[in-house]
Amino acid sequence: MTTTTLTPTSVGLDRARSGGSVFGALADIWSMTRRNLVHIAREPMQLSDVTIQPVLFTVLFVYIFGGAIALPGGGSYVDYLLAGILALNLVTSVMGTAVGLSTDLHEGMIDRFRTLPMWRSAVLVGRSMADLLTSLLCALIVGLTGLAVGWRPGANDISVIGGFALVILFAYALTWIAACVGLNAKSPESAASFGFIVLFPLAFVSNAMVPTQHMPGWLQAVAEWNPVSAVCAGTRVLWGNPNPAGALHAWPMQHPIEASLIWSVALIALAAPLAAHFFRRRTTE
Amino acid sequence: MADELMIQAEGLTKRYGDTQALAGVDFSVPAGTILGLLGPNGAGKTTAVRVLTTLALPDSGRGSVAGIDVVQHPGEVRRHIGVAAQDATLDPLLTGRQNLVLVGELSDMGRAPSRARAAELLTQFELTDAADRVLKGYSGGMRRRLDLAAALMTRPPVLFLDEPTTGLDPTSRQRVWEAIRELLGEGVTVLLTTQYLEEADALAHRIVVVDHGKVIANGTPTELKEASRSARLEVSLAAPDSEGRAAGAMAPLVAGRVHVSEDGRRLSAGVDAVPGLATAVVRALDAAGVLVDNIEVRQPSLDDVFFSLTGGHIEGEDEDEDGSDDGATAAAAAGGSEGGDGDNGDRHELEGVRA
């Protein structure tokens, strides 16, 4: 008679590594990142956010507003616009983070992850990594479309890349805010409304599309201190493109690159631990 | 090895808001056996599974899997378990294969071994054709089989299957049952929750009946049936016009009245399922000169047992019927009302399954 034992020989654990290592955590993050990239590729809405929308926005704004907007201090509108278009696209696309996390929590998928011996926060980090990678794709598409419609940076390559990096870092910081929203949303739909209530005003009440000089006084003050304005102005400086905001006295407009970096680092420092906290709270019962 | 306990629950309690989902639950599962956790919606089955699979923390009591405490060392417990939960917990946007590989990778199996194991399981569960299709297009039965496959990715020694066949058509249910039976040959220990009595009867070595967060019965399927002692005796007579004598001879041996069919050829009566009953009946009928074609003592179905166990309100103080983990489902069955209505909803569902 054979006896069954609980050793790995009969029922074995097909597990190569022991958990808890840094390597294991990185592997978990990479698995979760790939999973989320597949999601974005399969969801037409999310994919169009980073592919079709940037092309559409660039072309529409250049040809519709391009002729009507005169820049204070002169310069080409398309050269001015492109930093704003990039910021607009990246800022609004972080909505995907909120919706994606909220969907994970509501579809029971999170329970599966919680019964696996994985590094649990890989759910969060993997999500933000996937969003970072799609940001890069989005930035590439905006840049190429911009070149096609006449955008020309007036700075060296390193400085131009620095301009892209400044926006992408800010968008990455915002994904952690979006994560906090998604983790607290009652449903994926209410997470999506975050985009319209917060992200669109954030993107538009700024110098992204038009110089703030024409806005009413109080709105101008809001726009000058809006981090998106600092990011756009900083990028314009790095790209060597027209930056009318340089004539404004508000501190972030005088030091847009420093202001952008401070905003981004502060948002990450605040929102990432907060997201981890919300995540633990949502997954403990 | 045989008496090594792979799953243990000792005095588990868990409260969700106003609902006492678990009110002190004890059970254990010896290595290599299947325990059926049986009870209506809201009985506390899912909560018990959630505690033992490290998804929920008990308010009090102790749970262990493979000898490891689920509260003290949840990470270690997760290395020993496979879970197929009640709700679909797979990624609808990934293909079947991608889902399995993801589970393998997140369990530290590594990419190549995960792919190999996934291919093996897809074949075993007859999902090869659908393997590279996105899960959205899967039928309910296919999803359940994939769920089961996901639970088996790491060849875990302990499996938790929470209502693995709820909502499946009979054919799909049969296929899931076959898959579960095959696992036993591999020495796996299984905790299976179900509200289907025939499922517990067909698969489980032992059955624990829970209701209102408490264990109300515990035993093998046969023991539980005997416990209710409501077997049925059926006798077919060889010749007409002997039913009067036959009924007279049977009367002292049965509980209650002897029922005679219209044509006078078949007699039936409720009996206590005591050993040697059939022999005693045959002797009595023979002594009365009655010729018998057929005699049968039918064991009660588990349905009968279940209803006799949960039928009356054992816990007088428990007024909340919908209580717990399955709250949403139970509330839906109750049509928004509370108390006894929810109970009836569950009963109908159970009867529907039996029919």
Interface residues (C-beta under 8 A of the other chain):
Chain A: T3 T4 T5 L6 S10 V11 G12 L13 D14 R15 A16 R17 S18 G19 G20 G24 A27 D28 S31 M32 R35 V38 H39 R42 E43 E107 G108 M109 D111 R112 F113 R114 T115 L116 P117 M118 A122 T284 E285
Chain B: M1 A2 E4 M6 Y16 A31 G32 R50 T53 T54 L55 A56 L57 A66 G75 R78 R79 H80 I81 V83 A85 D87 A88 T89 L90 D91 P92 L93 L94 Q98 L102 V103 G104 E105 L106 S107 D108 M109 G110 P113 R117 V134 A150 M153 T154 R155 P156 P157 E186 G187 V188
